[in-house]
């Protein structure tokens, strides 16, 4: 119960929580109403940066969700041109994270990071289809133990203004490991092939736990 009410805080959140707490203290000296409003916002900041434990299936035959949120789009499409994969066909699952979702991003399969590429861009609503091609984004290409190449894309949204990637090229990761966070509303795209889809559009997903696809 304590872990539910007071979850762990991601390292990116300490600075924002401290700023929100200081503002709340100052506003309480000026106005009780403004102080209470600021206190509520401070609580929201705390929960936005929550970093709960997750328990992946630990089975390389499955891909787990890289993010909390709603599955906003499932399409068959070419791979990202930024990674020179636009001549290959992939299944792309897009997960939209609203401002109330946990924003910690997780690896869908145990793998090695083979390439990271950051692309500056716009800050359109991350739920829009064109956000995949026009918004600021960070590409993470990984290769798992089955030899499958999987692409993760962190996409900034209308409010999000910072993408954080905490891993490096050549780093080995386990299924469900954290690889980054996006601040204040965003989206993660997952590209894969040779896996059977096990979710549908508008379904809710839990990062590191919800099974998205099974190896065929």
Order of alpha helices (4+ residues) and beta strands (2+ residues): alpha-alpha-alpha-beta-beta-beta-beta-beta-alpha-beta-beta-beta-beta-beta-beta-beta-beta-beta
